[in-house]
Amino acid sequence: MASPLADILTRDRLLDLAGDLYFQRGEDYFRRGQVGSLAEYDGVLTAQVAGTEEYRVQLWVEGEELDYDCTCPLGAEGACCKHCVAVGLTWLRNPEVIADLAEGDVAAPVPRKRSSRMTTMEDVATYLKGLNKDDLVKMVIDRAMDDAQWQEALIMKAATRAERINIKTFERALRNAIRPGSFIGYYEAYSYAEGVSTAFDSLEDLLEAGYAQEVMELCEYTFPLFEESLNSVDDSDGHMTPLMEQLQELHYRACLEVKPDPETLAERLFEGEMQSGFGMFDSAINTYAAVLGKRGIDRYRQLVEAEWEKLPPLNASQSRASFSSARWQLTRMMENLAQQSQDLEALIAIKKRDLSRPANYLAIAKLYQQTGEPDQALEWAEQGMQTFPDRPDAQLREFLVEEYERRGRFDQAIDLIWNAFKQMAHLGSYQRLKEQAEKHHDWAEWRDRALSYVREQVASGKQQRTSYGYSLHDHSTLVEIFLWEGNPEQAWIEAQAGGCSQKLWFKLAELRKADHPEEVLPIYQKQVEPLIQQTNNQAYADAVEFLRKSRELMVRLDRAQEFEQWVAHLQRTYKAKRNFMKLVKQAGWG
């Protein structure tokens, strides 16, 4: 029987659909024999192609056209890729053999009577209940022999039921479950985390069975293994964090029951907190306070303070040194100790050891506020602003503004806001300047001053950049300001005079298209082809949306025929962009 592909699938058709570049690459794949598992059944040609990964390709006839699908990234965008070409060329080499094979009794699937009811897990349960116990045991064991995670889970479950547990059995099972062996990619991470979770659930069972001492020891054995595994897992979806929390919770609960020597536990917690790169034992002094008691807390404090004294004080010129992970960890530990004893003076002393960032001056100022020393608070806030004139902290500035206002020093307050505007002249800082000026000053005067400053910066042509990377290189800021003030006409004048961002052009277009379609049309038109030239479905959809907006305006301007000619040109130019062409057809323009 002749294949439905016979009259449609030709070398020329593949070349036309794929274009020269992808056809040549597909031809190379074909010559190198990278097409496998080729089969045709019921008019659909299916194959696997070995590329960067293994890709699945299908070719079939849709109406009078050759249609195609490939699981590669380019195929997902609807393009006729090199893998499709390779499969088509392989079929063309000997289509009769492939077609005949599909028609034979062996290759073609045997039709079976269909049931309207889906088989469910209840059916599976019924089936299993019908098996005898020995058959069930064999089935589970056979499954375990083929699945290492399942095997280890069963071993740990069985171990918890033994009269005396063998801790080495659990150590081995935990090690096998946690050590990934090789890097765990994004798509494997969930399955890997499920295996680790099953192992941790066995520790839960062990704890509930009364083996708190063993669970404590096993958790401490597991901590370094688990932390090491975090470097080998793509945990983009955050599967590992709940597991880390579960392990820490297990350890804490076991310690509550065992009541280990508090000083020894304090030493283990200190080492774990200092050495962890992932927050293991984070804020241990707070979590384990009930287990440590006074003796353990005193020992923990002794260890932390001994390391703290080794750290040198930091100032503004040593900001890079402040990013030491050990220093950051010790600072957190010292702060937790001070907060636990509610010692604000100790907290202030800790903050004063690191004056490398403006945020630390703000923290000190706020602490002095809490101790009822407002003059000290103001002094530290001012000192922070003076120490970091090129990279001031926004929160520190607002703290000072509030303090100046409270003391009636309104000119100093608005000077701070004005300097902030000059450092980052954008709509947000303009709005903040207006808010401040309207409290105690003439806004009209400050408004003129702000607009003049923006114009001067743009006119200077220096494209001035601040320490935040902000630059004034067109009239975007002026356009935003006038739009916010409800003056779209002036915003349009500014955009015409000095340009603005694409986002603002679109906003202006929406505001003006009702009364000025001839001005807005070019804004939409120039977006279309750059979007089509991209290779993603969202870009195609955006291009069609701009075409729709353009058509609406062109019809109003009696230029409907010109729009049809434009669409015809796009169809000729971008005929290989199959998904784009489908969207054009769906819009009713094709």
N, C-alpha and C positions, 0 to 999 in steps of 0.2 A: 504494500500500500504506500502510495506517495506521501511524503511528509508535507504538511502545510507550509513548512519553511522553504520548500523547494523553489518557488517562484519569487519569494521575497528576500531571502537571505542570500545576498551576492556580495562579492568583493567591493564592487562600486558603491553598493548601499552602505556597507560598513565604513568606507572611506568618507562618504558624504556625511554620515552621522557623527563620526568621531573627529574628522578633520585630519590634516596631514600629520601633525605632531603625535597625537594619541594613536593614530593608525600605525605609524612607524614603530612606536613602542610596543603595541600589541602584536605586530608582526614579529618583532624580536622575541617576545614571550612564546609565540607559537613555534618559531624555529628552534627555540631552546627546550621545547617539550615541557613547558610548565603547566600545561592543562592536564588535569586528571579527573577520574570519575565521571567521564562524559556519558550522558545518557539522554535519550529523547523518549518522552512518553506523553500521550494525549496532547500532542502539539507543542509541548514545552521542552526546550533543550536546557539541561542542567549540567553544571560542571563545577569543579573546584580548581582554582588557579593559585599557584604558589607565588606570592609576591612578598612584600614586607611581612605580611601575615598570610594565612590561608583565607582566600576570599571565595564566596559562593556567587555564581553567575547564573542568570536565567535569560533565555531568549525565546520570544514567542511572537505570533502574529496577532495584531490588534487591528481589526478592520482590514485595511489595505496596507498597513504600515508594520514595520519591524519594531517591536518594543523590546525593552531590555531592563535588567536590574542587576546591580552588583553591590555587595556589602562593603566595598572600599569607600573611603571618605568622598572621593569624587563621584562615585556612583550614587551615594546618598544624596548628592545635590542634583541628581537627575541627568548627569552627563553620560554620554557613551564613552566609557573609559577604555584603557588599553586591555583590561581583563576581558571585557565584552568582545573586543576585536579578536583577541587570541582564541576565545572559545568559538566565535563564528568561523574563523579561518580553519580551525581544527575540524569543525563539522564539514566545511566545504571540501576538505581533503578526501572524505569518504562518507558522504551522508547516507548512502544506501545501507551500509553495514550497521550504522548506529540505529537507523530507523527500523530495519528488519529485526534487530535485537530487541527493540522495544515492543515489536509486534509478536514476538515469540512467547511460548508458554512459560519459559523459565524467567525471562526478564520482566515481563509485564505482571503487575500485581493482580492476583485473583480476586474478582469482586466478591464481597461477602455481604450477607444479609445484615442490614443495619437495624439497630434498635433506637427507638425515640428517647430512651432513658439513658442518661449518663451513668457510668459505673462510678460509685462513690467510695469513700473510706469505710462506710458502713458495710459495703459489700466485701471490702478487704477484711474487716473485722470478722464478718461471718465466715469467710474462707479460713482465717487463722484459727478460729474457734473449732473448726472441723478437723484440724490437724491434731495428732496426738502429741504429748509432751516431748517425747524424744525428737520428733520431726521439727518441732519448734526450736528446741535447743540447738539442733544441727543447723537450722536455717540461720539463727543468730550467730553461731560460731563461724559459719562459712562467710557470713557478711563481715564479721570482725576480722577475719584473716585477709580480707581484701581492702580493709579500711583501717589505717593505723590509728586515726583519731578515735574511731568507734571502739577499736580494740583496747586502747588505753583507758577509755572511759569505763568499759566493762570491768577491766582489771581493778580500777580504783573503787568501783561500786562493790565488787566482790570483797576487796580488802577491808572495807568498812564493816563487813559482816563477820569478819574473823574474830576469834576469841582474843587473840593478841595480834595487833597490827604490825606489819613490817614497814618501818618508815622508809627503807630503801626502795620499796615498791612504789611508794607515793612519789619519792624524789625522781625516780626514773620516769614515771608517767607524767609528772609536771614538766620535767626537762624535755621530754619528747613532744608534749603539747605546745610548749612555749617557744622553743628554739625553731625559728622558721626554716633553717637550712639554706634558703636563698631568699632574695628579695620578694616580698609579698606585694604584688601590684594592687591597684585600685579595685579591680574586679574580683580579686581573690581575698581581699581583706575581710569581707563579711564572713566568709566560710572559715577563715583562719580564726577570727575572733570568737565564732561559735564554738570551735574546738577548745580554745582556752577557757571560755566560759563554762563549758562542761566540766573541765578539770577543776575549776574553782568551786563549782557546785558540789563536787565530791568532797572538797575541804569543808564546805558547809555541813554536809552529812556527817563528816567525821567529828566536827565540833559538837553537833547535836547529839552524837552518840557518846559524848563524854570524854573525848580525847583532846582536851584543850592544850595540854603541854605539847603534844605532837603537832597540833595545828599551828601553835606559835612558832615552833622550830621550822615547820615546813614553809610558813609564810616568809620567815627570815631567809630560808634557803632560796625562795622563789623571787624575792625582791630584785636581786641583781640580774637574774635571768630575764625577768619581765622588762626591766629597764633596758637591757641590752637589745631585746627584741624590738623595742620602739624605734630603733635606728634602722630597722629593716622592713618596716611596714608603711605603705602609703595609707595613712589614716585620715584621708581627706574628709570622710564622713563621721569621724569621731567615735569609732567603735571601741577604741582602746581605753579612753578615759573612764568610762563606767567600770571597766575591768580593774583598772588601777585602784579606783575607789572601793570596789568590792574586796580586793586583796587587803587594802589598808584597814577596812572595817573588820575583816576577819581577824587580822592580827590584834587589833585593839580589843575585840571581844574575847579573844583567847587570853590576852594579858589580864583582863579584868578577872577572869576565873583563876588563872595560874598564880597571879600576884608575884611576879618575878622580883628579884632583888632590885629595888628602885634605882640605886646608883649604877648598877650594870645596865639596866634598861635605859637610863639617861644617856650613858655613853654610846649605846647602840643607836639611839634616836639622833643624837648629835652627829655622829658619823654619817648616818643615812641622809639626814637633812643637808649636810654640807656637800656630800658627794653626788647627790642626785642632780641630774640635768633636766629632769622632767617634773619637779615638784613633789617627788616622793617624800613623805613625812613632812610636808609643808605645814608650818605652824604647829609642830609636834608638841610644844610646851602647852598649847591650849587644848589640843585633842587628848593628850595623855595625862593631864593634870591629876585626874582622880586616881590614876594608877601610880604615878610618880610620888605623890605626897610631898611633904616638905623636904625630906632627904633627897629624893630624886630631883626635885626642882632646884635645890641648892647645888647639886652636882652639875646639873645642866647649865645653870648660871655660871658656875665656876669655869666650865669648859668654854662657853661662849665669850665671857669677858676676857679670858686669857688670849684668845685669838683676836678679839676686838682691839686690845691694847697694842697689837702689832701693826695695826693699820695707821698710816700717817694721815693727818688732816688734809683735806683737799680745798683748793680755792679755784677761782674762775679760770686760771691758766692751766689747770690740770683736769679739765672736763673729761678728756678721753679715759683717764685712769678711773673715773667714777663708774665706768661700765664693766668693771671686773665682776664676774659672776659671784666669786667668793665674797667680795665686799658687799654686794647687793644682798646675798644670803645672810651674812652676819648682821647687816643693818636690820633686816626684817626680824631676825631672832632677838636682837637687842630691843627693838621696839615692842615685840610681843611680851618680853619680860617686863618692860616698863609699864605697858598697858595693863598687864596682869596685876601689878602692884599699884596701879592708878597713880603713878609718879610722873606728873607733868614736867617737873624740873629735869628729871632724868631724860624724858623724851626730847626736851629742848637741847640738852647737852649732846644727845645722839645726833640730832639734826645739824648742830653746829660743826660736827666733824666733817661734813661734806657741804661745802659752799660752792660747788662747781656748777650748779644750775640755778636759774632764777626761781624755779618751783620750790626749792628748798628754803629760800628766803621767805616765800609766802607761807610755807608750813610753819616756820618759826614765828612769823607774825601772828598767825592764827592761834598758836599755842599761847602766846603772850596775851592775846585777847581772853583766852579761857582762864588764865591766871589772874585776870583783872589788872593788867598792866598795859593800857592802851597807848601810852607814850612809847613804850618799848616796842609795841607792835608796829606803830607808825615808823619808828626809826629803822626797823629791820626791813619793812616794805620799801621805804625810800632807798635804803642801801642796795636792795636788790635791783631796783630800776637803774640806779647809777652804775652798778657793777656790770650790767649787761645792756648797754645802750643800743647795741646792734641786734640783739635778739631778745627783746623784752617778752615777758610772759603775760598773755592777755588777762588771765585771772589775777595776777599780781597787780596789773594796772587797774582793774576794776575794784580791787580791794582798796587801793590808794584813793581812787575817785570817791568811793563811799566815805572813807575817812576824812578826806578834804571837805566834802559836803557836810558831814556831821559837825565839822569844826567851823563851817561858814567860809571856807577858803575856795570860793567858787571859781575864781580865775585859774587857780592851779589845777582844779578838776578838769576844766574844759581844755586847758593847755595839753594835758595828758591825752585827751581824746583827739585833739587836733594833730598831735605828733603821731598818733596811731593811724590817723587817716593818711598822713603823708607817707608813712611807711607802707601802707597797703590801701591805695586809693581805689576802692571799689564800692559797689552799692551798699554792702553791709556796713562798712565803716562810715559811709555818708549818712546812712540812716541813724547810726549811733551818734554821730556828730549833731544831727538835727534833734534827737531826743535830749541830748545834754544841753544844747544851746537854748532850747525852749524852756528850760527850767529857770534860768537866771539871766539869759542874754538875748540879744537881738538876732533871731535866726536869719533874717534877710541878709544881714551883714556877713554872717558866717557862710551862708549859702553862696553868695557871690564869691567869697574868698575860696571856697572849695571848688566851684566850677572853674574859676580862673586857674587854680593850681593844676587841675586835670588838663585843661587846654594847653597850659605852658609845658607840661611834661610830654604831651603828645607832639606838640609843635617843635620841641627841642630835637626830635629825631634820635634821641639817645637810647630809646627803648630801655629806660631805666629799670633795673632789677633790684629788688630788695633781698634781704637775707632769706626771705620766704620763697623766692623765685618768681614773684609777681612782677609783671611788666606792663607798661602802658605803651602800646604800639599802634592802636587804632582808636576809634571812637566808641568802642563797646561800652565802656563805663558811662559815658555821656548818654548813650542810647538807653541803657538800663535805668539811669536816674530819671530821665524824662518820661519813660514809660511808667515808672513807679509813681511819678508825680501826676500822672494822668494827662500827659501832653504828647500823644503819639505823633502829631504833626512835626513838632520840634525834634522828636526822636528820629523820624524819617529824614529830616534835613541833616542831622548829625551823621546818620548812616551813609547818606549820599556824599557828604563832604569828606568823611575820613574812613569809611568802611566799618564793619563790625563783624562779630562772630556769626557763623552759619545759623546757629540756634536763634539769634536775635533777628536775622533776616527773615526766618520763617515766621517768627512772632509778628514782625511788622507786616509781613505779607497777609497773614490772617486778619489783621486789623484794617488793612487798606483794600483788600480785594473787592469789597462791595462797591466802593466808589472809584477805585483806580485800577481796574483790571489790567490795563495796558502796562502799568508800572510793575505789577506783581508777576505777570506771566513769565518774564525772563528768569526770575528767581526760581520758579518751579522747573522750567525747561532745562536749565543747565545742570540739574541734579540727576537727570534720567540716565544718560549713558554711562557716567562713572559708576552708578549703582549696578547697571546691567553687567558691566565689565568685571564686577566682583563674582566670586563663585560661591554664593550661599543663597539659600531660599529667602532669608529675611531681606537681603538686598534686592532681590527680584520683586518681592512684595512691596517694598518701599518705592521702587522704580514705577511700578504700576499705580501706586497711590499718587505719585507726582504726575503721572500721565493723566490720571483721572482729574486732578486739580487743574492741570493745564487745559484739558478738554473743556471743562466747565467754563473757563475764562474765554477760550477760543470760540466756543459757540456763542457766547455773549457778544464777542467782537466780530461776529459774522466770518469766522475763519475756520469753520468746520471742515471744509475740504482740505485745507492746509494740514489740519490735525490728521486726517486720514492718510495723506501722503507721508506724513512723518512716521506714523505707525507702520506703514508699508515698508518704509526705509529701514526701520528698526528690525522688522521681521526678516528682511533679506540679509541684513548685516549680522544678526545674532541668531540665525536659524538653528545653530548647534546648542543653544541654551534652551534645552527642552522644557525645563520647568518654568522658565520665563515665558516661553511661547504658550504654554498651557494657561498661565495666568492672563495673558493678553486675550486668548480665545475665550476664557471664562468671562472676561469683562465685556465681551461682545464686539471687540474691535477687529478680530482676525477674520 
